[in-house]
Amino acid sequence: MIAVMTVHAQKADSLMMVADSVNTESLELVPLSAADSVANEDTLVEIIPIQPFYELWNDSDLTDIEARALDWSLRWLDTTDCVAVHDTTILPDSVYKARLQALPCVIELPYNDRVRAFIIRYVKRNPKQVARMMRMSEYYFPIFEEALARYELPYELRNLPIIESALNPIARSHVGAAGLWQFMPGTAKLFGLEVNSLVDERMDPVKSTEAACRFLSSMYAVYHDWNLVIAAYNCGSGNVNKAIRRAGGKRDFWSIYPYLPRETRNYVPIFIAANYAMNYGQEHGICKAPLEKTLITDTIRTTRRMHLEQVSQMLNIEMSELRRLNPQYSKDILPGGSSYALCLPSDKIGPFIDQEQDILAYKADSLINNRRAEIDMAKVTSVTGAYRVNGVTYYTIKKGDTLSGIAKKFHCSVKQLKQWNGLKSDAIRDGKKLKICK
């Protein structure tokens, strides 16, 4: 099933709940000079998407690598049957064109043959996947729209994750991009996301959206054209700049179209088609896919190191559910030290607060401590000169020692000494070490 299957009861409340998990004061816009450097260098840290959702069909020019990526992307997609209530007949061009023109958009959404081909592929050939996206958008679009509004960005950009990750927050590409917005690690860190062995905020819906808005804002400050920004999001600003130069300095997507990489030539038409499908899917007989269950969520912040299994066992929440709600914790561990958000079903917030100390203590040694606080260092005894490590005593044989004498010194038998050390006779040699396992 899909990685996140939760829906908030009221959109206004859900925005407040989710917004609590990000500290916006710690995020600052990249200066224009930095944005210029991102746009003008050919060798860059790029955002590289997975083979996007638009390739969920057989295309004659798919490469072998793209075909394998397509197979990967289909593994988690739900194929729930959705009973159509309208005819899905292909419509005249005039209808598609009029509907695109009617959308209240800032970004240009022109119509042409390429756009038409992708619209048909969405609404005619892949209605089940569109049904899934339409349902999942009820959870993710409020998160996207809240951030887009704060950064004064067009709401149409909420459809970028549809073609980047199919709204799968734990999507990973074969080149290392991850999350709803498919950030590469270097770009993620540049825009304030934490990526390490325990935490990958590229998979945090709120924080990755914040980073994406900052990135899109910085790129618009360079290009002042949303279609060029969208193209740069796909292939990197270096490739867009090269295409602009090869087109004689023209700064219009359709003018530089022939000089862009093949996948980027498709990317903007598919973005237009995705906007159409998400707005007019129901007009083509596509109904929203059913939910596995409805879940109202809330977040709580903690600076304490904990394992999701501690929360799961003490609050009786399935681990799979906790992982869906907290996909950024790649090893199921909240590192502690700094403030981290834990997303829970809203009815579990009170019990978490009441039982926090018990939760932190549950299996702490085996789940989270891992000798982090203290290691049992070797301790030398003043009488025997032996030392102990992790419950085992080590004694260095001295000249004149015998097994019987050593056994008496450590209150054990000769037989035990031989067993502990794999000795077949009583012969010992000074300078060697003996283990006393008691």
Secondary structure as the mmCIF struct_conf table of DSSP 4:
data_model
#
loop_
_struct_conf.conf_type_id
_struct_conf.id
_struct_conf.beg_label_comp_id
_struct_conf.beg_label_asym_id
_struct_conf.beg_label_seq_id
_struct_conf.end_label_comp_id
_struct_conf.end_label_asym_id
_struct_conf.end_label_seq_id
BEND BEND1 ALA A 3 ALA A 3
BEND BEND2 ALA A 9 GLN A 10
HELX_RH_AL_P HELX_RH_AL_P1 LYS A 11 ALA A 19
TURN_TY1_P TURN_TY1_P1 ASP A 20 SER A 21
HELX_RH_3T_P HELX_RH_3T_P1 THR A 24 SER A 26
HELX_LH_PP_P HELX_LH_PP_P1 LEU A 29 PRO A 31
HELX_RH_AL_P HELX_RH_AL_P2 LEU A 32 ASN A 40
BEND BEND3 ASP A 42 THR A 43
BEND BEND4 GLN A 51 GLN A 51
HELX_RH_3T_P HELX_RH_3T_P2 PHE A 53 GLU A 55
BEND BEND5 TRP A 57 TRP A 57
TURN_TY1_P TURN_TY1_P2 SER A 60 ASP A 61
HELX_RH_AL_P HELX_RH_AL_P3 ASP A 64 LEU A 74
BEND BEND6 ARG A 75 TRP A 76
BEND BEND7 VAL A 85 HIS A 86
HELX_LH_PP_P HELX_LH_PP_P2 THR A 89 PRO A 92
HELX_RH_AL_P HELX_RH_AL_P4 ASP A 93 ALA A 102
BEND BEND8 LEU A 103 LEU A 103
BEND BEND9 VAL A 106 ILE A 107
HELX_RH_AL_P HELX_RH_AL_P5 ASP A 113 ILE A 120
HELX_RH_PI_P HELX_RH_PI_P1 ARG A 121 ARG A 125
HELX_RH_AL_P HELX_RH_AL_P6 PRO A 127 ARG A 150
TURN_TY1_P TURN_TY1_P3 TYR A 151 GLU A 152
HELX_RH_3T_P HELX_RH_3T_P3 TYR A 155 ASN A 159
HELX_RH_AL_P HELX_RH_AL_P7 LEU A 160 SER A 165
TURN_TY1_P TURN_TY1_P4 ALA A 166 LEU A 167
TURN_TY1_P TURN_TY1_P5 PRO A 169 ILE A 170
STRN STRN1 ARG A 172 ARG A 172
TURN_TY1_P TURN_TY1_P6 HIS A 174 VAL A 175
BEND BEND10 GLY A 176 GLY A 176
STRN STRN2 ALA A 178 ALA A 178
TURN_TY1_P TURN_TY1_P7 GLY A 179 GLN A 182
STRN STRN3 PHE A 183 PHE A 183
HELX_RH_AL_P HELX_RH_AL_P8 PRO A 185 LEU A 190
TURN_TY1_P TURN_TY1_P8 PHE A 191 GLY A 192
STRN STRN4 VAL A 195 VAL A 195
BEND BEND11 ASN A 196 LEU A 198
STRN STRN5 VAL A 199 ASP A 200
HELX_RH_3T_P HELX_RH_3T_P4 GLU A 201 MET A 203
HELX_RH_AL_P HELX_RH_AL_P9 PRO A 205 TYR A 223
HELX_RH_AL_P HELX_RH_AL_P10 TRP A 226 CYS A 235
HELX_RH_AL_P HELX_RH_AL_P11 SER A 237 ARG A 246
TURN_TY1_P TURN_TY1_P9 ALA A 247 GLY A 249
HELX_RH_AL_P HELX_RH_AL_P12 PHE A 253 ILE A 256
HELX_RH_3T_P HELX_RH_3T_P5 TYR A 257 TYR A 259
BEND BEND12 LEU A 260 LEU A 260
HELX_RH_AL_P HELX_RH_AL_P13 ARG A 262 TYR A 280
HELX_RH_3T_P HELX_RH_3T_P6 GLY A 281 HIS A 284
TURN_TY1_P TURN_TY1_P10 GLY A 285 GLY A 285
HELX_LH_PP_P HELX_LH_PP_P3 CYS A 287 LEU A 291
BEND BEND13 GLU A 292 GLU A 292
STRN STRN6 THR A 297 THR A 302
BEND BEND14 ARG A 304 ARG A 304
STRN STRN7 MET A 306 HIS A 307
HELX_RH_AL_P HELX_RH_AL_P14 LEU A 308 LEU A 315
TURN_TY1_P TURN_TY1_P11 ASN A 316 ASN A 316
HELX_RH_AL_P HELX_RH_AL_P15 MET A 319 LEU A 325
TURN_TY1_P TURN_TY1_P12 PRO A 327 GLN A 328
STRN STRN8 TYR A 329 TYR A 329
TURN_TY1_P TURN_TY1_P13 SER A 330 LYS A 331
BEND BEND15 ASP A 332 ASP A 332
STRN STRN9 ILE A 333 LEU A 334
BEND BEND16 GLY A 337 SER A 338
STRN STRN10 TYR A 340 PRO A 345
HELX_RH_3T_P HELX_RH_3T_P7 SER A 346 LYS A 348
HELX_RH_AL_P HELX_RH_AL_P16 ILE A 349 ALA A 361
TURN_TY1_P TURN_TY1_P14 TYR A 362 LYS A 363
HELX_RH_AL_P HELX_RH_AL_P17 ALA A 364 ALA A 364
HELX_RH_PI_P HELX_RH_PI_P2 ASP A 365 ASN A 369
TURN_TY1_P TURN_TY1_P15 ASN A 370 ARG A 371
BEND BEND17 ARG A 372 ALA A 373
STRN STRN11 LYS A 379 VAL A 380
TURN_TY1_P TURN_TY1_P16 SER A 382 THR A 384
STRN STRN12 TYR A 387 VAL A 389
TURN_TY1_P TURN_TY1_P17 ASN A 390 GLY A 391
STRN STRN13 VAL A 392 THR A 396
TURN_TY1_P TURN_TY1_P18 LYS A 399 GLY A 400
HELX_RH_AL_P HELX_RH_AL_P18 LEU A 403 LYS A 409
TURN_TY1_P TURN_TY1_P19 PHE A 410 HIS A 411
HELX_RH_AL_P HELX_RH_AL_P19 VAL A 414 ASN A 421
TURN_TY1_P TURN_TY1_P20 GLY A 422 GLY A 422
BEND BEND18 LYS A 424 ASP A 426
TURN_TY1_P TURN_TY1_P21 ASP A 430 GLY A 431
STRN STRN14 LYS A 433 ILE A 436
#
